[in-house]
Amino acid sequence: MEAMNQQVVLAERPTTILEPSTTRMETTPVPEIVDGEALVEVSHLSIDPTIRTWMDDAPGYLPPIGIGEVIRSGGVGKIVASKSDRYKVGDLVFGTVGWQQYAVAGNGPRAMTTLPPGVDPLIAINVLGVTGLTAYFGLLDVGRIQSGDTVVISGAAGATGSSAGQIAKLSGAGKVIGIAGSDEKCRLLTEQLGFDVAINYKTDDVAASLRAAAPKGVDLYFDNVGGSLLDIVLAQLAMRGRVVLCGAISQYTTPGRPVGPANYLNLIIKRGRMEGFIILDFADRYGEAQGQILTWLLEGKMHHAEHVLEGLERAPEALNLLFTGGNTGKVIVRL
């Protein structure tokens, strides 16, 4: 019997979070490989907010996912067949695998990274993957963190936010303030991840709490959320404060045009800077960041958390968790 490949494809473009009709399961033959390629049996999927933006028919740094196409996603898998000197059977690799059981690794856009022996796939996807790299370069290169800075992180109990807060402390921040959506998440930030202050945006007066926690203003804001939280922090920037635009998860599932900041003029008054970035900008330096993060992990200075769902069919549910606040840490689907 011919081996088959189970896939999740885009059935229709969503307007808010994913509905049951947004995706559908399909079964196709396992891909055949040619010279220079290898077959990957996918074991773990990285679930990231940007996947939702790729589902919209709108320009971006990558083309939209087409109707009927496999949902684009990073992930980890094992090489089970190879016609390439680059990939050996048994290797674990990380790359763009998509929401499916089997993918093809090759060269160029289809290239994948071979994981060192013994690296846990969960850690490879989380702090050693796009999540940790985004936090690292966002803080150090884009945000230009300085010793003594007062740093604010939104979405702080999520995958990137929790890494960003820890890296800020390890990089000499004077105070790290996290904004999250529950008391449980706030306790995680202060009791386990080393944040100095945590603010519950659902129950606290965020503006008042931020003034109390950062009376001299915010030197560096790592923004994962956008919307009203971005506006609140812009109003409380310190002189020459910096805003790093990593994401705007509060806006991705809101129909219509995104809500822009009304307090952007404070950037003029405070001589501030607001800059966005894409992690692909730093592709030639991934090894540098991974080496430093691995050192922190081995020294016990950095912690990580994963929210794992079992089964390919749960990938749409996993993506929705990012927008309903149902996760703590990195969301991963284990096939």
C-alpha positions as CSV (number, residue, x, y, z in Angstrom):
1,M,0.0,0.0,0.0
2,E,1.3,3.4,-0.9
3,A,2.3,5.6,2.1
4,M,0.1,8.6,2.6
5,N,0.7,12.1,3.9
6,Q,-1.9,13.8,6.1
7,Q,-2.1,17.5,5.7
8,V,-4.0,20.6,7.0
9,V,-4.8,23.0,4.1
10,L,-6.4,26.5,4.0
11,A,-10.0,26.1,2.9
12,E,-11.1,29.7,3.2
13,R,-9.6,32.9,4.5
14,P,-10.5,33.7,8.1
15,T,-11.9,37.0,9.3
16,T,-11.2,36.6,13.0
17,I,-9.8,33.5,14.7
18,L,-9.9,30.2,12.9
19,E,-13.4,28.6,12.5
20,P,-13.9,24.9,11.6
21,S,-14.5,25.9,8.0
22,T,-11.1,27.7,7.8
23,T,-9.1,24.6,7.3
24,R,-9.6,21.0,6.2
25,M,-7.7,17.8,6.5
26,E,-6.5,16.1,3.2
27,T,-4.6,13.0,2.5
28,T,-2.1,12.9,-0.4
29,P,0.8,10.5,-1.4
30,V,4.0,11.0,0.5
31,P,6.3,13.3,-1.6
32,E,8.9,11.7,-3.8
33,I,12.4,13.1,-3.5
34,V,15.0,13.8,-6.2
35,D,18.7,14.3,-6.1
36,G,19.7,17.0,-3.5
37,E,16.5,16.4,-1.4
38,A,15.5,14.5,1.7
39,L,12.2,13.3,3.1
40,V,11.3,14.6,6.6
41,E,8.8,12.9,8.9
42,V,7.5,15.8,10.9
43,S,7.3,15.3,14.7
44,H,6.6,18.8,16.1
45,L,5.1,22.0,14.7
46,S,5.9,25.5,15.9
47,I,2.7,27.5,16.3
48,D,3.4,31.2,15.9
49,P,1.1,34.3,15.6
50,T,2.5,35.2,12.2
51,I,0.9,32.0,10.7
52,R,-2.5,33.8,11.1
53,T,-1.2,36.8,9.1
54,W,-0.1,34.5,6.2
55,M,-3.7,33.3,5.9
56,D,-4.9,36.8,4.9
57,D,-4.8,37.8,1.2
58,A,-2.6,40.8,1.9
59,P,1.0,41.7,1.1
60,G,3.7,40.8,3.6
61,Y,7.2,39.7,4.0
62,L,6.1,36.3,2.7
63,P,3.3,35.6,0.2
64,P,-0.1,34.7,1.5
65,I,-0.9,31.0,1.8
66,G,-3.1,30.1,-1.1
67,I,-6.5,28.5,-0.8
68,G,-5.9,24.7,-0.9
69,E,-2.3,25.0,0.1
70,V,-0.7,23.4,3.2
71,I,-0.6,25.8,6.1
72,R,2.9,27.2,6.3
73,S,4.7,26.6,9.6
74,G,8.1,25.9,11.1
75,G,8.7,22.6,12.8
76,V,11.1,19.7,13.6
77,G,11.2,16.3,12.0
78,K,13.5,13.3,11.3
79,I,15.1,12.5,8.0
80,V,13.7,9.2,6.9
81,A,15.1,9.1,3.3
82,S,17.8,11.1,1.6
83,K,19.3,11.7,-1.8
84,S,21.5,14.6,-0.4
85,D,24.9,14.8,1.1
86,R,23.6,17.5,3.4
87,Y,21.0,15.4,5.1
88,K,21.5,11.9,6.6
89,V,18.9,9.4,7.6
90,G,18.2,9.8,11.3
91,D,19.1,13.5,11.5
92,L,16.7,15.8,13.3
93,V,16.1,19.0,11.3
94,F,14.3,22.3,11.8
95,G,12.8,24.2,9.0
96,T,9.6,25.2,7.2
97,V,7.7,21.9,7.2
98,G,4.0,23.0,7.1
99,W,1.1,21.4,8.9
100,Q,1.6,17.9,7.5
101,Q,3.2,14.5,8.3
102,Y,5.9,14.6,5.7
103,A,7.9,17.4,4.1
104,V,10.8,17.8,1.8
105,A,14.2,19.3,2.8
106,G,16.4,20.6,0.0
107,N,18.4,23.7,-0.8
108,G,17.5,27.4,-1.0
109,P,14.1,28.1,0.4
110,R,13.6,24.5,1.3
111,A,16.8,24.2,3.3
112,M,16.6,23.0,6.8
113,T,19.0,23.1,9.8
114,T,20.3,19.9,11.3
115,L,20.0,19.9,15.0
116,P,23.0,18.9,17.2
117,P,22.7,15.4,18.7
118,G,20.8,15.4,22.0
119,V,18.9,18.7,21.5
120,D,15.3,18.4,22.7
121,P,12.9,19.3,19.8
122,L,10.8,21.3,22.2
123,I,13.8,23.5,23.1
124,A,14.9,23.7,19.5
125,I,11.5,25.1,18.5
126,N,11.3,27.4,21.6
127,V,14.3,29.3,23.0
128,L,16.8,28.0,20.4
129,G,14.4,28.6,17.6
130,V,12.6,31.6,16.2
131,T,11.1,32.5,19.6
132,G,14.4,32.9,21.3
133,L,16.1,34.5,18.3
134,T,13.4,37.1,18.0
135,A,13.7,38.1,21.6
136,Y,17.5,38.2,21.4
137,F,17.9,40.3,18.3
138,G,14.8,42.4,19.1
139,L,16.3,43.5,22.4
140,L,20.0,43.7,21.7
141,D,20.1,44.9,18.1
142,V,16.8,46.7,17.4
143,G,16.1,47.9,21.0
144,R,19.8,48.5,21.8
145,I,19.2,47.6,25.4
146,Q,21.5,49.4,27.9
147,S,22.5,48.7,31.4
148,G,20.0,50.0,33.9
149,D,17.1,50.3,31.4
150,T,13.5,50.1,32.5
151,V,12.1,47.5,30.1
152,V,8.4,46.7,29.5
153,I,7.3,43.5,27.7
154,S,3.8,42.9,26.5
155,G,2.5,39.4,25.9
156,A,5.1,38.6,28.6
157,A,3.9,35.1,29.4
158,G,3.9,34.0,25.8
159,A,6.8,32.4,24.1
160,T,8.7,35.4,22.8
161,G,7.7,37.7,25.7
162,S,8.9,35.3,28.4
163,S,12.2,34.9,26.6
164,A,12.5,38.6,26.0
165,G,12.0,39.5,29.7
166,Q,14.7,37.0,30.8
167,I,17.2,38.2,28.2
168,A,16.6,41.8,29.3
169,K,17.6,40.9,32.9
170,L,20.6,38.9,31.7
171,S,21.6,41.9,29.5
172,G,21.6,44.3,32.5
173,A,18.2,45.9,32.6
174,G,17.5,47.7,35.8
175,K,13.8,46.8,35.9
176,V,11.7,44.4,33.8
177,I,8.0,44.9,33.8
178,G,5.7,42.3,32.2
179,I,2.2,42.7,31.0
180,A,0.1,39.5,30.9
181,G,-3.6,38.4,30.9
182,S,-4.1,36.6,34.2
183,D,-2.9,36.5,37.8
184,E,-1.5,33.1,37.2
185,K,0.6,34.3,34.3
186,C,1.7,37.3,36.4
187,R,2.9,35.1,39.2
188,L,4.9,33.0,36.7
189,L,6.7,36.1,35.5
190,T,7.7,37.3,38.9
191,E,8.2,34.0,40.8
192,Q,9.9,31.9,38.1
193,L,11.1,34.1,35.2
194,G,12.7,36.9,37.1
195,F,10.5,39.8,36.1
196,D,10.5,42.6,38.7
197,V,6.8,43.6,38.2
198,A,3.8,42.0,36.4
199,I,0.7,43.9,35.4
200,N,-2.6,42.1,34.6
201,Y,-4.0,44.1,31.7
202,K,-7.5,42.5,32.2
203,T,-7.9,43.6,35.8
204,D,-5.4,46.3,36.5
205,D,-5.3,50.0,35.4
206,V,-2.4,49.5,33.1
207,A,-1.5,53.2,32.8
208,A,-1.6,53.8,36.5
209,S,0.3,50.6,37.3
210,L,2.9,51.5,34.8
211,R,3.4,55.0,36.2
212,A,3.9,53.4,39.6
213,A,6.3,50.8,38.4
214,A,8.3,53.1,36.1
215,P,8.0,56.6,37.6
216,K,10.9,57.9,35.4
217,G,9.4,56.4,32.3
218,V,10.0,53.5,30.0
219,D,13.4,53.2,28.3
220,L,12.6,50.2,26.1
221,Y,9.3,48.7,25.2
222,F,9.2,45.3,23.5
223,D,5.8,45.2,21.9
224,N,4.1,41.9,21.0
225,V,0.5,43.2,21.2
226,G,0.0,46.6,19.5
227,G,-3.4,48.4,19.9
228,S,-4.2,50.1,23.2
229,L,-1.2,48.8,25.1
230,L,1.2,50.3,22.6
231,D,-0.6,53.6,23.0
232,I,-0.4,53.5,26.8
233,V,3.4,52.8,26.8
234,L,4.0,55.5,24.1
235,A,2.5,58.0,26.5
236,Q,5.0,57.0,29.2
237,L,8.3,56.8,27.3
238,A,11.4,58.1,29.0
239,M,13.7,60.5,27.1
240,R,15.2,58.7,24.1
241,G,12.9,55.7,24.8
242,R,12.8,53.0,22.2
243,V,9.9,50.9,21.0
244,V,10.6,47.5,19.4
245,L,7.7,46.4,17.2
246,C,7.8,42.6,17.3
247,G,4.1,41.9,16.7
248,A,0.6,43.1,17.1
249,I,-1.3,40.1,18.2
250,S,-4.3,42.1,19.4
251,Q,-4.9,43.3,15.8
252,Y,-4.4,40.1,13.8
253,T,-7.9,38.8,14.3
254,T,-9.7,42.1,14.3
255,P,-11.7,42.8,11.1
256,G,-10.9,46.1,9.3
257,R,-7.9,48.3,9.6
258,P,-5.6,47.9,12.6
259,V,-5.9,50.4,15.4
260,G,-2.9,52.8,15.2
261,P,-1.4,54.7,18.2
262,A,-2.7,58.1,19.0
263,N,0.3,58.9,21.3
264,Y,2.9,58.6,18.6
265,L,3.7,62.3,18.9
266,N,5.4,61.6,22.2
267,L,8.2,60.1,20.1
268,I,9.0,63.6,19.0
269,I,8.8,65.2,22.5
270,K,10.9,62.4,24.0
271,R,13.2,62.1,21.0
272,G,12.2,58.5,20.9
273,R,12.5,55.7,18.3
274,M,10.0,53.1,17.1
275,E,11.2,50.3,14.8
276,G,9.9,47.1,13.5
277,F,11.9,44.0,12.4
278,I,11.6,40.6,10.9
279,I,13.8,37.8,12.3
280,L,14.9,36.9,8.8
281,D,16.9,40.1,8.9
282,F,19.4,38.4,11.1
283,A,19.6,35.0,9.4
284,D,23.4,35.2,9.0
285,R,23.8,35.6,12.8
286,Y,21.5,32.9,14.1
287,G,24.4,30.8,15.4
288,E,25.7,33.7,17.5
289,A,22.3,34.0,19.3
290,Q,21.8,30.3,19.7
291,G,25.3,29.9,21.2
292,Q,24.6,32.6,23.8
293,I,21.1,31.3,24.6
294,L,22.4,27.7,25.0
295,T,25.1,29.0,27.4
296,W,22.4,30.7,29.5
297,L,20.3,27.5,29.5
298,L,23.3,25.3,30.5
299,E,24.1,27.7,33.3
300,G,20.5,27.6,34.6
301,K,20.1,31.3,34.0
302,M,17.2,31.0,31.5
303,H,14.0,29.0,31.7
304,H,11.5,28.0,29.2
305,A,7.9,26.7,29.1
306,E,6.0,24.8,26.4
307,H,2.2,24.4,25.9
308,V,2.0,21.1,23.9
309,L,-1.1,19.8,22.1
310,E,-1.1,16.3,20.6
311,G,-2.1,15.5,17.1
312,L,-1.9,17.2,13.7
313,E,-5.7,17.8,13.7
314,R,-5.3,20.1,16.7
315,A,-3.1,22.6,14.9
316,P,-6.0,25.0,14.2
317,E,-7.0,24.9,17.9
318,A,-3.4,25.5,18.9
319,L,-3.2,28.6,16.7
320,N,-6.4,30.0,18.2
321,L,-4.9,29.6,21.7
322,L,-2.5,32.5,20.9
323,F,-5.4,34.8,20.3
324,T,-7.6,33.8,23.2
325,G,-4.8,33.8,25.8
326,G,-5.2,30.1,26.5
327,N,-1.5,29.4,26.5
328,T,1.4,29.9,28.7
329,G,4.8,29.6,27.0
330,K,5.5,28.3,23.5
331,V,2.6,26.6,21.7
332,I,3.8,23.4,20.0
333,V,1.8,20.6,18.3
334,R,3.3,17.1,18.6
335,L,2.3,14.8,15.8
